[in-house]
Structure formats: C-alpha cells, structure tokens
Amino acid sequence: MADGRDVRWEHCSLEHRTSNTKGGGHRETTVLVYYGTHSFTEGFDPRAWAQAVGQLGEDGWEMVSSTATYNVDGDEVGGTTILYFKRRAGAEIQQPMLANL
C-alpha cells in the first residue's frame, strides 16, 4: 500500500436545491445524500445542510469538490449546490444524519 495503488474510495454527494416562482411562491428545498447505491432524501430544515456537512466530516468523509448551478425556467427560478465527498472504502454506512433533525 506504500504506493497508494491498493487504496479504494467510497464517494457521496450532498445536494441542496431551491426553487421559487417569480410571483413569490417557494418550493421545498431538498437535501439528498448518496452513498454509492444508498440514497436518502429529506425535506430541508435550515440546519440540515450544516449538520450534514459536519456529520460527514465526523464519519471520515473529505470534501473534494463542489458545483453550483442557477437556472430560470419560465416563471421558476432555482439553484442547486452539490458537495462531493470521498473516504477510504470499508467504513460502515450510517442511516444519514438527516434522519435526526
């Protein structure tokens, strides 16, 4: 393992979506966490994003990248921010921290 070729990684992403209509309506924002074949979805609580990032760090996940998009579709305006994480393979996958909000 000295040369790093034996290291395996798990990957996940944490997604934050917002959507508003130009007339003032608001759609519920969603936080999604993907762990390989596992997917968890929760309605958004303002604390969820920070708590999820903190929990991922405590569970050994390292943020490696992020993306942000903004879109206008007719009367709807929205955006998505995604944080991408990795950690060494083999750690136990927890029911996500989102379930504890």
C-alpha positions as CSV (number, residue, x, y, z in Angstrom):
1,M,0.0,0.0,0.0
2,A,3.0,2.3,0.1
3,D,2.4,3.4,-3.5
4,G,-1.3,4.0,-3.0
5,R,-2.5,1.5,-5.6
6,D,-4.4,-0.6,-3.0
7,V,-6.5,2.3,-1.7
8,R,-10.2,2.1,-2.5
9,W,-12.6,5.0,-2.1
10,E,-16.3,5.5,-1.4
11,H,-18.0,8.6,-2.8
12,C,-21.1,10.5,-1.9
13,S,-22.7,13.9,-2.6
14,L,-24.8,16.3,-0.6
15,E,-27.2,18.3,-2.7
16,H,-29.2,21.4,-1.8
17,R,-31.9,22.6,-4.2
18,T,-34.0,25.7,-4.1
19,S,-36.9,26.7,-6.3
20,N,-39.0,29.9,-6.3
21,T,-41.6,31.3,-8.6
22,K,-41.3,34.9,-9.8
23,G,-44.7,35.6,-8.1
24,G,-43.3,34.7,-4.7
25,G,-44.1,31.0,-4.4
26,H,-41.5,28.7,-2.9
27,R,-40.9,25.0,-3.4
28,E,-39.5,23.0,-0.5
29,T,-35.8,22.7,-0.8
30,T,-34.4,19.1,-0.6
31,V,-31.2,17.7,0.7
32,L,-30.0,14.4,-0.9
33,V,-27.2,12.2,0.3
34,Y,-25.9,9.5,-2.0
35,Y,-23.6,6.7,-0.7
36,G,-22.9,4.5,-3.7
37,T,-26.1,2.5,-4.0
38,H,-27.8,4.2,-1.0
39,S,-29.9,7.3,-1.4
40,F,-31.6,9.3,1.3
41,T,-33.9,12.3,0.8
42,E,-35.2,14.8,3.4
43,G,-37.3,17.9,3.3
44,F,-35.0,20.8,4.1
45,D,-34.5,22.3,7.5
46,P,-32.2,25.4,7.6
47,R,-29.9,23.5,10.0
48,A,-29.7,20.3,7.8
49,W,-27.1,21.5,5.4
50,A,-24.5,22.5,8.1
51,Q,-25.4,19.4,10.3
52,A,-25.0,17.1,7.3
53,V,-21.6,18.5,6.3
54,G,-20.4,18.3,9.9
55,Q,-21.6,14.7,10.3
56,L,-19.9,13.7,7.0
57,G,-16.7,15.1,8.4
58,E,-17.1,13.2,11.7
59,D,-17.8,10.0,9.7
60,G,-14.5,10.3,7.8
61,W,-15.7,11.9,4.6
62,E,-13.4,14.5,2.9
63,M,-14.9,17.1,0.6
64,V,-13.2,17.0,-2.7
65,S,-15.2,19.2,-5.0
66,S,-18.4,21.3,-5.3
67,T,-20.6,22.6,-8.1
68,A,-23.4,25.3,-8.1
69,T,-25.9,26.0,-10.8
70,Y,-28.6,28.6,-11.3
71,N,-31.5,28.3,-13.7
72,V,-34.5,30.2,-14.9
73,D,-37.3,28.2,-16.5
74,G,-40.3,30.3,-17.3
75,D,-41.7,31.7,-14.0
76,E,-39.5,29.5,-11.9
77,V,-36.0,30.4,-10.6
78,G,-33.8,27.9,-8.8
79,G,-30.4,26.7,-8.0
80,T,-28.6,23.6,-6.9
81,T,-25.4,23.3,-4.9
82,I,-23.7,19.9,-4.7
83,L,-20.8,19.0,-2.5
84,Y,-18.8,15.9,-3.4
85,F,-17.0,13.7,-0.7
86,K,-14.8,10.7,-0.6
87,R,-13.4,8.4,2.2
88,R,-11.5,5.2,2.3
89,A,-13.7,2.2,1.5
90,G,-14.8,-0.2,4.2
91,A,-16.3,2.2,6.7
92,E,-19.9,1.4,7.8
93,I,-22.7,3.4,6.1
94,Q,-24.9,5.1,8.6
95,Q,-28.5,6.0,8.2
96,P,-27.9,9.6,7.4
97,M,-27.6,12.4,9.9
98,L,-30.7,13.9,8.2
99,A,-32.9,11.5,9.9
100,N,-32.0,13.0,13.3
101,L,-33.2,16.6,12.5
